[in-house]
Each structure stands twice: as C-alpha cells, then as structure tokens.
Amino acid sequence: MKILLFHTYNQGYLSSFFQELSVKLIHEGHEVVSFSWKNSISDRIIDGVRVIVKKKKGYVNNYRNVYGLIKKERPDVILSNFSYVNPALLFGKLFGVKKNIVWFHSLNEQIKSSKTNVFIKKQFLKLADIVIANSYLTKKELYKYYDVSERKIQAIPFWSTISEQVILPSDITFASNKKVVKIGCPGRIATDKNQKIIIEALSKLKANSNYAFHLYFAGIGENLSNLKNQIEALGLVNEVTFFKHLSANDMLHFYNTLDVVVLPSLYEAFGLVFIESISLGTPVIVSSQFGALSFLKEGNKTLSEITFHPNSVKELQEKLIPYLEKKGLPKSYFKQLYHDNFNKEMIFKSFLESIKIKET
C-alpha cells in the first residue's frame, strides 16, 4: 500500500514522530512518501522514506503543488495535518484516493477560528474518511464544532522519540548548588501558555518560606516582555533564567537536569512537552486542561498529585511544595506513567487499524 504523508519536516519532535511513524510503516511493507513545505527544495530518501520538500509560496501555488503530487504518486492512503488538510482532502477526493485521513491537532481556543473558518473547515472535513484526534478533548470538539460523525473520529495519541536521542555536550548551564531546586517551564511564551501563574505561585512561596529554587524558561514568544516585567515587579529576577529557543539536544539536557517541570497552559489539545518529560522520568506538574491526560488510564490515584487547575495559584503551590522539600514523586513513577499510556507499539497498532482499506 502506498501512503502519502503531508506534514512539516523539521527538527521538531512532532516531525520526528511522523518520520518514525513512516519508517515503521515501511517495515510493515508499505511505501511512504512524505511531503513538506519549507523555504528550500529537496527530494531525498531518509531512512527509506522519500521526503519531498517544496518552497511554500502563495495559496494557489501551494494547492497546485498538492494537486500535482497526488496526481503523480496516486497513493492508496493520504494522511495530512495543519495547513495541508484542505488541499489534501480536496484533491484526494478528486483522484479517488481509497482512504483520506486527517490528523487533527488543535483546539478552537488555540487557533481562535472565526465562524467563517469553522464553516469552511466543516465542508472540507466532510471529505475525510477518518479524522484522527490527538486527544479526547479534540475528538469532542470535532463532533461539537465541526459536525464530524463520531464513527469517523478515532482518538490516537503521539509517542515521544526524545528518550532515544543520543545526548551530546551542551553549553546551557544550571545552578550548581544541589540545595537549589531546579524548576523548568518549556514552551512558547504566550498568554494561553499561562506562565504567569508559576511566577505568582513561586513569589508567594518565597515570601512565606525559605525554599531555595531557580526557575528556567525554555522558549520565546509574544508575552516575553510582560513576563519579565512581572518577574521584576515580584522580586524574582535572581531566581529566573530565560534560555529562549533551545535545540533538540539542549532540550534533552534541560529535561534531564530539572527536578520538576511545570506545564500551566490554559488549554492544550495534546501537549507533547508532557510526554517528553515523563518519557525521560522528569517529574511533571501539569495543567488539568492538557489533552494528553485524557489517555491516562482511570483509577490512577496518584494522578491528582501532579495536576492542577490552571487558574488556581493555591493548587499549584500545593503541588510544588513536595518538590521544593525534595519529597516529590520519583522518576520511576513518571517513566511508568509514560510506558503504560503512550507505549509506541500500542499506538502504532491503533494507527494501523485506522489505515486499513476494506476490500470491496
């Protein structure tokens, strides 16, 4: 079976997921062609996957590229995400592709879709045979806002490849004093990522205790200056470091060095940073609004110890204190949490079921 995958090929972990997914499909005997828009042009074989890169230009030219590729490759299955979805669905239908699949990644609060955009997306999603939701939160929105039939939606999570990455030397440095608890917050610095709540919680803890801590941000974004102003106003300048954008190797050092990661987003369709952290055994305190949590098996009584409502400073303080006192959950708990819920083979098996083509 020939599979045409539309996704953005880069050094990010989401791209790594799709590349590894492609390699596993090849090992199952399928042919995989991967297409991406970037600022360059290339056509090469990477780990057995043909990766075609075209320059991203205007709307018409981009649609022409997708049309030409589907016409030439004649795939049995198309898998698309993000800005590739609409043309992939349209031309896949035109050329009679046997199974046209969309992997849907975003919540409405994140992409802030207008009524017009929602209407247009509805029309295109009608052309999909299967819509894969990256969480049960996303699945609910696909049904509620986009009128996608529940029988067409399948919730499948991502896995992380970060634990298999070879670690190389890095220039980033952390506090050398072992008494200082190292707290990290990776991700784009933006209002919806809600980093301000960490500053508020740590400010209150500093005022009422003698905890020694240092907070490290990894990321850039439009809310950076506001966050720095808040840090200065609350007297935490000496306790906070901004690493800005880090390479994949630097992120591996980041996770491995920290005592705890805090992920405070107001909403998150999935949250790759969550599974990256736990796959490495890095303790995490995570917003209850993370879509990845919807895949965790029920009955995990300890889960309440690592989640908090993203509007509650008090809840976050309570979750931070055990780590500040070096009494938090062990690394082994988080590694097991990843293994039990985001097992690569289990996820791949679910995906294989979704791409099966019924014989007529």
C-alpha positions as CSV (number, residue, x, y, z in Angstrom):
1,M,0.0,0.0,0.0
2,K,1.3,3.5,-0.9
3,I,0.9,6.2,1.8
4,L,1.3,9.9,1.1
5,L,2.0,11.9,4.3
6,F,1.7,15.7,4.4
7,H,3.4,17.3,7.4
8,T,6.1,19.8,8.1
9,Y,9.5,18.1,8.1
10,N,11.9,19.8,10.5
11,Q,14.0,19.1,13.7
12,G,11.0,19.3,16.0
13,Y,9.7,16.3,18.0
14,L,6.3,16.3,16.2
15,S,8.2,15.9,12.9
16,S,10.3,13.1,14.5
17,F,7.1,11.3,15.4
18,F,5.8,11.4,11.8
19,Q,9.1,10.3,10.4
20,E,9.3,7.4,12.8
21,L,5.7,6.5,12.1
22,S,6.7,6.5,8.4
23,V,9.7,4.2,9.0
24,K,7.5,1.8,10.9
25,L,5.0,1.7,8.1
26,I,7.9,0.8,5.7
27,H,8.9,-2.0,7.9
28,E,5.3,-3.3,7.6
29,G,5.8,-3.4,3.9
30,H,4.2,-0.1,2.9
31,E,5.6,2.6,0.6
32,V,5.7,6.0,2.2
33,V,6.2,9.4,0.5
34,S,6.4,12.5,2.8
35,F,5.7,16.0,1.5
36,S,6.6,19.3,3.3
37,W,6.6,23.0,2.5
38,K,9.7,24.9,3.6
39,N,12.0,27.6,2.4
40,S,14.0,25.2,0.3
41,I,13.6,22.5,-2.3
42,S,14.8,18.9,-2.0
43,D,13.9,15.3,-2.8
44,R,15.8,12.6,-0.9
45,I,15.4,9.2,0.8
46,I,15.7,9.4,4.6
47,D,15.6,6.0,6.5
48,G,13.7,4.5,3.5
49,V,11.1,7.4,3.4
50,R,11.1,9.6,0.3
51,V,10.9,13.1,1.6
52,I,9.9,15.8,-0.9
53,V,10.3,19.4,0.1
54,K,8.9,22.3,-1.9
55,K,9.0,26.1,-1.4
56,K,5.9,27.4,0.3
57,K,4.5,30.2,-1.8
58,G,1.1,31.7,-2.4
59,Y,-2.3,29.9,-1.8
60,V,-2.8,28.9,-5.5
61,N,0.8,27.6,-5.9
62,N,0.6,25.6,-2.7
63,Y,-2.7,24.0,-3.9
64,R,-1.1,23.3,-7.3
65,N,1.8,21.5,-5.6
66,V,-0.5,19.2,-3.6
67,Y,-2.6,18.6,-6.7
68,G,0.4,17.7,-8.8
69,L,1.9,15.4,-6.1
70,I,-1.3,13.4,-5.6
71,K,-1.8,13.1,-9.4
72,K,1.7,11.8,-9.8
73,E,2.0,9.5,-6.8
74,R,-1.5,8.1,-6.9
75,P,-1.5,6.9,-3.2
76,D,-3.9,4.5,-1.6
77,V,-3.9,6.5,1.6
78,I,-3.3,10.1,2.4
79,L,-2.5,11.4,5.9
80,S,-2.5,15.2,6.4
81,N,-2.4,17.8,9.2
82,F,-2.4,21.5,9.7
83,S,-2.4,23.7,6.6
84,Y,-2.1,20.6,4.3
85,V,-5.5,19.3,5.2
86,N,-7.8,21.2,2.9
87,P,-5.9,20.6,-0.4
88,A,-5.1,17.0,0.6
89,L,-8.8,16.3,1.2
90,L,-10.0,18.1,-1.9
91,F,-7.6,16.6,-4.4
92,G,-7.6,13.2,-2.7
93,K,-11.3,13.0,-3.4
94,L,-10.8,14.2,-6.9
95,F,-8.3,11.4,-7.7
96,G,-10.3,8.7,-5.9
97,V,-7.8,8.0,-3.0
98,K,-9.1,5.0,-1.2
99,K,-8.6,6.4,2.3
100,N,-8.1,10.1,3.1
101,I,-7.2,10.7,6.8
102,V,-6.7,13.9,8.7
103,W,-4.7,14.1,11.9
104,F,-6.4,16.9,13.8
105,H,-4.2,18.7,16.4
106,S,-5.8,21.9,17.7
107,L,-8.5,23.2,20.0
108,N,-10.6,26.1,19.0
109,E,-9.2,28.2,21.9
110,Q,-5.7,27.7,20.4
111,I,-6.4,28.5,16.8
112,K,-9.2,31.1,17.5
113,S,-11.1,30.1,14.5
114,S,-13.7,32.6,13.1
115,K,-17.2,31.4,12.2
116,T,-16.2,31.6,8.6
117,N,-13.1,29.4,9.1
118,V,-15.1,26.9,11.1
119,F,-17.7,26.7,8.3
120,I,-15.0,26.2,5.6
121,K,-13.3,23.5,7.7
122,K,-16.6,21.7,8.2
123,Q,-17.0,21.4,4.4
124,F,-13.5,20.0,3.9
125,L,-13.8,17.6,6.8
126,K,-16.8,16.1,5.1
127,L,-14.4,14.7,2.5
128,A,-12.4,12.8,5.1
129,D,-12.8,9.1,5.6
130,I,-11.2,9.1,9.1
131,V,-10.3,12.0,11.4
132,I,-7.7,11.2,14.0
133,A,-8.0,13.3,17.1
134,N,-4.8,13.8,19.1
135,S,-6.9,13.6,22.3
136,Y,-10.4,13.0,23.5
137,L,-10.7,16.8,24.1
138,T,-10.1,17.3,20.4
139,K,-12.5,14.5,19.5
140,K,-15.2,16.2,21.4
141,E,-14.6,19.5,19.6
142,L,-14.6,17.8,16.2
143,Y,-18.1,16.5,16.9
144,K,-19.4,19.6,18.6
145,Y,-18.0,22.4,16.3
146,Y,-17.2,20.7,13.0
147,D,-20.1,18.2,12.9
148,V,-17.8,15.3,12.2
149,S,-19.6,12.0,12.8
150,E,-18.3,10.2,15.9
151,R,-17.9,7.0,13.9
152,K,-15.3,8.8,11.7
153,I,-13.3,10.0,14.7
154,Q,-10.5,8.0,16.3
155,A,-8.5,9.3,19.2
156,I,-4.8,8.3,18.9
157,P,-2.1,9.9,21.0
158,F,1.5,10.7,20.0
159,W,4.6,9.0,21.4
160,S,7.9,10.7,22.0
161,T,11.3,9.9,20.5
162,I,13.3,12.1,22.9
163,S,14.4,9.3,25.2
164,E,16.0,7.5,22.2
165,Q,18.0,10.6,21.3
166,V,21.8,10.5,21.7
167,I,22.8,13.2,24.2
168,L,25.7,15.4,23.2
169,P,27.6,18.1,25.1
170,S,25.6,21.4,25.7
171,D,26.5,24.9,26.5
172,I,23.5,25.6,28.7
173,T,24.2,25.8,32.4
174,F,22.2,25.4,35.6
175,A,22.6,26.3,39.3
176,S,25.4,24.1,40.7
177,N,24.2,24.3,44.3
178,K,22.5,21.0,45.0
179,K,20.2,22.6,47.5
180,V,18.6,24.7,44.8
181,V,15.5,23.0,43.4
182,K,15.5,23.4,39.6
183,I,12.1,24.1,38.1
184,G,11.5,24.2,34.4
185,C,8.8,25.5,32.0
186,P,9.3,24.7,28.3
187,G,7.2,26.1,25.5
188,R,6.2,29.3,23.7
189,I,5.9,32.3,26.0
190,A,2.3,33.3,25.3
191,T,-0.8,34.3,27.3
192,D,-2.5,31.0,26.7
193,K,0.5,29.1,28.0
194,N,-0.1,30.8,31.3
195,Q,3.4,31.1,32.6
196,K,2.5,34.0,34.8
197,I,0.8,31.6,37.3
198,I,4.2,30.0,38.0
199,I,5.7,33.4,38.9
200,E,2.8,34.2,41.2
201,A,3.0,30.8,42.9
202,L,6.8,31.0,43.4
203,S,6.5,34.6,44.6
204,K,4.1,33.6,47.4
205,L,6.2,30.6,48.3
206,K,9.3,32.7,48.5
207,A,7.5,35.2,50.8
208,N,6.3,32.6,53.2
209,S,9.3,30.1,53.3
210,N,13.0,29.6,52.9
211,Y,12.8,27.3,49.9
212,A,15.8,27.5,47.5
213,F,14.7,27.3,43.9
214,H,15.5,28.5,40.4
215,L,13.1,28.7,37.5
216,Y,14.2,28.1,33.9
217,F,12.1,29.0,30.9
218,A,12.8,27.4,27.5
219,G,11.1,29.2,24.7
220,I,10.3,32.6,23.1
221,G,7.1,34.3,22.3
222,E,5.0,37.5,22.2
223,N,4.4,37.6,26.0
224,L,8.1,37.6,27.0
225,S,8.4,41.2,27.9
226,N,5.3,41.1,30.1
227,L,6.6,38.0,31.9
228,K,9.9,39.7,32.5
229,N,8.1,42.8,33.9
230,Q,6.1,40.5,36.3
231,I,9.3,38.8,37.5
232,E,10.9,42.1,38.2
233,A,7.9,43.5,40.0
234,L,7.7,40.4,42.3
235,G,11.4,40.5,43.0
236,L,12.3,37.2,41.4
237,V,15.0,38.4,38.9
238,N,17.7,36.4,40.7
239,E,15.6,33.2,40.7
240,V,14.7,33.1,37.0
241,T,16.7,32.3,33.8
242,F,15.4,32.5,30.2
243,F,17.1,30.1,27.8
244,K,14.9,31.2,24.9
245,H,14.9,28.8,22.0
246,L,16.8,25.5,22.6
247,S,18.0,22.9,20.2
248,A,16.7,19.3,20.4
249,N,20.0,18.3,22.2
250,D,19.7,21.3,24.6
251,M,16.1,20.3,25.4
252,L,17.4,16.8,26.4
253,H,19.8,18.4,28.8
254,F,17.0,20.7,30.0
255,Y,14.7,17.8,30.9
256,N,17.4,15.6,32.4
257,T,18.7,18.4,34.7
258,L,15.4,19.6,36.2
259,D,13.9,18.5,39.5
260,V,10.4,19.2,38.2
261,V,8.7,20.6,35.1
262,V,5.6,22.8,35.4
263,L,3.2,23.0,32.4
264,P,0.5,25.5,33.2
265,S,-1.4,26.0,29.8
266,L,-5.0,27.3,30.0
267,Y,-5.8,24.7,27.2
268,E,-3.7,22.2,25.3
269,A,-5.1,19.9,22.6
270,F,-2.4,17.3,23.5
271,G,0.9,18.6,24.9
272,L,4.0,17.0,23.6
273,V,6.1,18.6,26.3
274,F,4.2,16.5,28.9
275,I,5.0,13.1,27.3
276,E,8.6,14.3,26.5
277,S,9.1,15.0,30.2
278,I,7.6,11.8,31.6
279,S,9.3,9.6,29.0
280,L,12.6,10.7,30.4
281,G,11.3,10.3,34.0
282,T,11.4,14.0,34.7
283,P,8.7,14.9,37.3
284,V,5.9,17.0,36.0
285,I,3.1,19.2,37.4
286,V,0.6,19.7,34.6
287,S,-2.5,21.8,34.0
288,S,-5.7,19.7,34.1
289,Q,-6.5,21.1,30.7
290,F,-3.9,19.0,28.8
291,G,-5.4,16.7,26.2
292,A,-2.7,14.1,26.8
293,L,-4.2,13.5,30.2
294,S,-7.4,12.1,28.5
295,F,-5.4,9.0,27.6
296,L,-4.3,8.1,31.1
297,K,-6.0,5.0,32.4
298,E,-8.7,5.6,35.0
299,G,-8.0,4.6,38.6
300,N,-4.6,6.3,38.8
301,K,-5.0,7.7,42.3
302,T,-1.6,9.4,42.2
303,L,-2.6,11.5,39.2
304,S,-4.3,14.1,41.4
305,E,-0.8,14.8,42.9
306,I,0.6,16.0,39.5
307,T,-2.4,18.0,38.1
308,F,-3.8,21.4,39.0
309,H,-6.4,23.8,37.6
310,P,-4.5,26.5,35.6
311,N,-6.4,29.3,37.3
312,S,-5.5,28.2,40.8
313,V,-2.3,29.6,42.3
314,K,-3.1,27.8,45.5
315,E,-3.3,24.4,43.8
316,L,0.0,25.0,42.0
317,Q,1.7,26.0,45.3
318,E,0.4,22.8,47.0
319,K,1.8,20.7,44.1
320,L,5.1,22.4,44.1
321,I,5.8,22.1,47.9
322,P,6.7,18.4,47.9
323,Y,9.4,19.0,45.2
324,L,10.7,22.1,47.0
325,E,11.1,19.8,50.1
326,K,12.6,17.1,47.9
327,K,9.7,14.7,48.7
328,G,8.1,14.6,45.3
329,L,7.1,11.5,43.3
330,P,10.1,9.5,42.0
331,K,11.3,9.4,38.4
332,S,10.3,5.8,38.1
333,Y,6.6,6.8,38.6
334,F,6.7,9.1,35.6
335,K,8.5,6.6,33.4
336,Q,5.9,4.0,34.2
337,L,3.2,6.5,33.5
338,Y,4.6,7.0,30.0
339,H,5.1,3.3,29.4
340,D,1.6,2.4,30.5
341,N,-0.2,5.1,28.4
342,F,1.9,6.1,25.5
343,N,3.5,2.9,24.5
344,K,4.8,3.1,21.0
345,E,3.7,-0.3,19.8
346,M,0.2,0.1,21.3
347,I,-0.2,3.5,19.5
348,F,1.2,2.2,16.2
349,K,-1.2,-0.8,16.3
350,S,-4.1,1.6,16.7
351,F,-2.9,3.6,13.7
352,L,-2.5,0.5,11.5
353,E,-6.2,-0.3,12.2
354,S,-7.2,3.2,11.1
355,I,-5.4,2.9,7.7
356,K,-6.9,-0.5,6.8
357,I,-8.7,-0.4,3.5
358,K,-11.8,-2.7,3.3
359,E,-11.8,-4.9,0.3
360,T,-14.9,-4.4,-2.0
